Amino acid sequence: MHALPPLTTLMRPVLALFFILCTLAVRATELTPAEAQALLKNLQEHRAKYPSLSADFVEERTSHLLNKPITSEGRSPFKSPTSSAAKSSAKAPVSP
């Protein structure tokens, strides 16, 4: 069995153009009024069932001035579309 040759300098631009053309060919369609109403109803039901959500996160910051990245952890609550905030559980950034 023969190994495949590496991509040549001509094949890379051709593949890139192919992928760009594929993404241009795929388009989103608008929802019909009935589909939009059904989606809104589903979202309202979900929000009534789960009025608040939260997610744990880990943030890693890097800088060329630091030997190691700075890591901090926290919880991000979500209560409504107009209020959300990230709360860090650490007093100061934690470095591994």
C-alpha positions, 0 to 999 in steps of 0.5 A: 500500500502506498503512502499518500503524498503530502499536500502540495503548494497547489492543493492547499489553496484549492482545498481552502477555496473548496471549503470557502465555497461550501460555506457560502453554499450553506445558508440558514433559512428563516423560521416560518411564523408558526415555527417562531411561535413554537420556538418562543413557547418552548423557550418560555416553558424552559425558562419557567421550568429552570428560572436560573442556571449557573456554570463553573468556569476556570480562567487561565491568563497568560502573559510573556511577563509571567513564568506560569499562567494565572488560573482563577476559578469561579461560578457564573450565574444566569438569572435573566436576560438582563442580569448575569455576573461571574463570581470568583470563588478564589480570593486571588488568582490561583497559579498551579 
